[in-house]
Amino acid sequence: MIMAACGTKEVKENTIAEQLVDRLLTLRQNGYMMGHQDAPMYGVTWDGTYRGDSAELGKCDVLATVGDYPAVMGFDLGGIELGDTKNLDSVPFTRIHDELIAHHERGGIVTISWHPRNPMTTAPLGGLNGQKFPEGSAWDVTDTTVVASILPGGSQFEKFQSWMQKLGDFLQTLQTKDGQPVPIIFRPWHENNGSWFWWGQKLCTDDEFRNLWNMLQDYLTKERGFSNLLWSYSPNLDGKWTEERFMQRYPGNDRVTLIGEDAYQWGTEEDFKRDLTADLTFLSGFAERNGKLLAMTECGLKNMTDSTWWTRVLKPIMDQYPISYFLLWRNYKEEYFGPSPELPCAADFKKLYEAENTLFLKEIEKIK
Ligand code: BMA
């Protein structure tokens, strides 16, 4: 926050992240936004990750299905820490840079996640160096000392400092033509109540996790001075939150602006509905008591094996809670979570689009 003196009056100028909070609060009064990971990069039947293939530029499965872009687009920076030219899903960072700014400039909202490789086990070039997934990746959970190793005094401390620097360098480039930093919902260390990432529940202590969060946040906000990042804390679908358990790893009200929920239906519909309802009841109460925004920061049913899932299962639950947005995970030919015109779920997605309380790009552009 910048306090500028103007005559005798103090004029408060909000940071870019605070302006985004205001916009999200205004949008919330009109419904919740639809989001999609990697929306302009590739889809169920096409791959636009190769720069220069102009036929694929501007494509997007949501756009092809309903004639409108998602309001929110998600991008992942896994791989930036090693100076890779492409991210973990083969998307060139130059494309992420361009598409993220383009979505902001067309009036959309952007969010970034980060699946950094495992600093203890990664080999330079990873897969190209013979490493077989999950070895060396964010999903390499063979060692429970990784988080400890990157904290001050740890064996990987210097290495991880350089990883944060590379992340910061890329974030620094996310500016509009006139040099304005793009507002970004930044969502590191997600799904930390599960144990499938090296920063997960069984892979570090509560204190180590909080120190990890603080180290990255302090580096980006204090050392690098980023005031365009809106920090999202996004645990995974849990079903059994208690305030006490949630607080064990919660970074703190001064460090979090948005409470997220990553929720996929991997098992039965009944289990999913029960757990999601329990979680959103707890998280929305927590968000309200603590003045936080709420969102479904990742969600979906893999390969849409139930073509009416969005309006029959997901929407009725989302309708009951003050979420800002829901973000369906990526549409990749082998695993997709969003619509595509030729899929049976396209009809259901159109219903979702037509619902009054779901917001896509054209609608949010109009709401000031
Ligand atoms: C996971 C899967 C992976 C992907 C990763 C990062 O949920 O979709 O295939 O590499 O997210 O996008």
Residues whose N, C-alpha, C, O or C-beta is under 5 A from the ligand:
A	BS01	BMA	D76 L88 D89
